[in-house]
Amino acid sequence: VQLQASGGGLVQAGDSLRLSCAASERTFSSYAKAWFRRAPRKEREFVAAISWSGDSTDYADSVKGRFTISRDNAKNTVYLQMNSLKPEDTAVYYCTARRDGRIANTAYNYNYWGQGTQVTVSS
């Protein structure tokens, strides 16, 4: 069981990026998905979550209105569209999956973690 995150990179403040996370097994289509991030010298923090059906989403206050989480179950992929990026968004972003199809915003609720993708936003 693997989650493969991609799409990170180096951008300037105000730019956009779209992260993708592909799951290796079709069973993941029934799992809730989320993105967390860890900035240098900071604790891991919740970014966004989406239910298995896509009907429910949740966002950290710091990204509301700028980031959008979505999923395509036919492709076993979850996305994080990040707009109006700020230097404080710089972090390693991790995708994660939860066997329970409902969303949650705490890391211990998630069962599977990807390897992370680096996002760096310059000022």
C-alpha positions in Angstrom: 0.0 0.0 0.0 1.6 3.2 -1.2 0.8 6.9 -1.5 2.9 8.7 -4.0 2.9 12.5 -3.7 4.2 14.8 -6.4 3.9 18.3 -7.7 6.0 20.2 -5.2 8.6 22.8 -6.3 10.1 26.2 -5.9 7.7 29.1 -6.6 7.4 32.8 -5.8 4.9 34.3 -3.4 1.5 34.6 -5.1 2.1 31.7 -7.5 0.1 28.5 -7.6 1.0 24.8 -7.4 -1.1 21.6 -7.6 0.0 18.6 -5.6 -1.1 15.2 -6.5 -1.2 12.0 -4.5 -1.7 8.7 -6.2 -2.7 5.6 -4.3 -1.4 2.2 -5.3 -4.6 0.3 -4.6 -8.2 0.8 -5.6 -9.4 0.2 -2.1 -8.1 3.7 -1.3 -11.1 5.1 -3.1 -13.2 4.4 0.0 -10.7 6.1 2.3 -10.8 9.7 3.5 -7.7 11.6 2.4 -5.8 14.5 3.8 -2.8 16.7 3.4 -0.5 17.6 6.3 2.7 19.6 6.2 5.8 20.1 8.2 7.8 23.3 8.0 11.4 23.6 9.2 11.6 23.7 13.0 7.9 23.3 13.4 5.4 20.6 14.3 3.5 18.7 11.6 0.2 20.4 11.0 -3.1 19.7 9.3 -3.8 21.3 5.9 -6.9 19.9 4.3 -9.1 16.7 4.3 -11.7 15.2 2.1 -14.2 12.4 2.7 -14.2 9.3 0.6 -17.1 10.7 -1.5 -15.7 14.2 -1.8 -18.9 15.6 -0.2 -17.1 16.8 2.9 -14.0 18.9 3.2 -12.1 20.6 6.0 -9.3 23.2 5.9 -6.9 24.7 8.3 -7.7 28.4 8.9 -4.3 29.4 7.5 -5.2 28.0 4.0 -8.9 28.6 3.8 -9.8 30.5 0.6 -6.4 29.7 -1.0 -6.2 25.9 -1.1 -8.7 23.4 -2.5 -8.6 19.7 -1.9 -10.3 17.4 -4.4 -10.2 13.8 -5.5 -10.7 11.6 -8.5 -11.6 8.1 -7.2 -11.5 6.7 -10.7 -7.8 7.6 -10.8 -7.1 6.8 -7.1 -5.8 10.3 -6.8 -6.2 13.3 -4.4 -5.2 16.8 -5.3 -4.3 19.9 -3.4 -4.6 23.1 -5.5 -2.6 25.8 -3.8 -3.2 29.4 -4.9 -1.8 32.7 -3.6 1.1 30.9 -2.0 3.0 32.6 0.8 6.5 32.0 2.2 4.9 30.6 5.3 3.5 27.8 3.2 7.0 26.5 2.7 7.0 22.9 4.0 7.2 19.3 3.1 3.6 18.2 2.3 2.4 14.7 3.1 -0.6 13.0 1.7 -2.4 10.5 4.0 -5.3 8.1 3.9 -7.8 7.0 6.6 -9.6 3.7 6.4 -12.6 5.5 7.9 -14.1 7.4 5.0 -15.0 10.4 7.2 -12.7 13.4 7.4 -10.5 14.1 10.4 -7.9 16.8 11.1 -5.6 15.0 13.5 -2.7 12.9 12.3 -3.3 10.0 14.6 -6.6 9.3 12.7 -4.7 8.5 9.5 -3.4 5.0 8.7 -1.2 5.5 5.6 1.3 8.2 4.8 3.2 9.1 1.6 6.8 10.2 1.4 6.2 13.9 1.1 6.9 16.5 -1.5 8.8 19.8 -0.9 7.1 23.1 -1.5 9.3 26.2 -1.2 7.8 29.7 -1.6 10.2 32.5 -2.0 9.3 36.1 -1.1 
